[in-house]
Amino acid sequence: MEPLEVIDQEGGITDVKVHQLVKSLSGDVLSDSEVWHVYTIANGLIERMDLKQRDATSDPGPSTAFSRH
């Protein structure tokens, strides 16, 4: 997945716009869209990743894959 756009924010936040194609195990297309991956970087490591559906100014929703609870 190559980034379409990268925006470095303050506080170790990086917004990355990507084209995301999601398929079922049988190959059916479940989603074909552009989304924002929002990375929080601390000490050179990804601490958190959130997903956004709209433009880079929207509030992100947490990604369960990278969120710590």
HUDADA-V295440 format. One record per residue. N is the residue number from 0. RES is the residue in one letter. SS is DSSP state (2 for helix, 1 for strand, 0 for the rest). Layout:
# HUDADA-V295440
n: <N/N>
res: <RES/RES>
ss: <SS/SS>
This chain:
# HUDADA-V295440
n: <0/1/2/3/4/5/6/7/8/9/10/11/12/13/14/15/16/17/18/19/20/21/22/23/24/25/26/27/28/29/30/31/32/33/34/35/36/37/38/39/40/41/42/43/44/45/46/47/48/49/50/51/52/53/54/55/56/57/58/59/60/61/62/63/64/65/66/67/68>
res: <M/E/P/L/E/V/I/D/Q/E/G/G/I/T/D/V/K/V/H/Q/L/V/K/S/L/S/G/D/V/L/S/D/S/E/V/W/H/V/Y/T/I/A/N/G/L/I/E/R/M/D/L/K/Q/R/D/A/T/S/D/P/G/P/S/T/A/F/S/R/H>
ss: <0/0/1/1/1/1/1/1/0/2/2/2/1/1/1/1/1/1/1/1/1/1/1/0/0/0/0/0/1/1/1/1/1/1/1/1/1/1/1/1/1/1/0/0/1/1/1/1/1/1/1/1/0/0/0/0/0/0/0/0/1/1/0/0/0/0/0/0/0>
